[in-house]
Amino acid sequence: MLSHYYTVKEYGEHEISIQKSRFIAYINRATTVEEAETFIQDIKKKHWNATHNCSAYLIGENDQFQKANDDGEPSGTAGVPMLEVLKKKGLKDTVVVVTRYFGGVKLGAGGLVRAYGKAVSEGLTSIGIVERKLMRIMHTTIDYTLLGKVENELRNSHYSLKEIHYLENITIDTYVLESETKQFEEWMVNLTNGKADIIKGSTTYLETEL
């Protein structure tokens, strides 16, 4: 699993107009080729009467699944420029469809490249990008007398507090970078004078909006 990567924040739409043509960018996450292809087909069904529904996606830890489709536009003027925007932004697991309704003015090859690239770029800016960091959930169990001190120190640290469980004892779940788990354990032992039971939990990705 990657220690961190960037992807689109959520599903979104963004429309621009160039020389009377409408360009509507639909952007979403997709972790498999099947998800990406389903998304593309859904947009095509929604805009069955559009002039073009061009698409691109970038999937996999090493970008091993890539596709660009011009959907009837001159070769290389739509899908590839869209894919290049995703690459330049360093995004992963992202699919985009740009629907075009022709407005009567031809843009030429260069104009089309700029238009499709702009539609995706502005769409990403509108929807937002997040950084996903691989975190280990650390479970720290202490007695109630230490709660105030530990919680206060955690909230003032760079660690991210996930949840506090109030049971017979207190268990605090904290997001910690995989590379910092040993450091966290040492810090917590010192903080509690060795009166903490610390267990490594599962890993998950924590998102931060850019």
Secondary structure, DSSP 4 states (H G I P E B T S, - for coil): --SEEEEESS-EEEEEEETTEEEEEEEEE-SSHHHHHHHHHHHHHHTTTSSEEEEEEEESTT--EEEEE-TTSSTTSSHHHHHHHHHHTTB-SEEEEEEEE--S---HHHHHHHHHHHHHHHHHHHH-EEEEEEEEEEEEEE-GGGHHHHHHHHHTSSSEEEEEEESSSEEEEEEEEGGGHHHHHHHHHHHTTT--EEEEEEEEEEEEE-
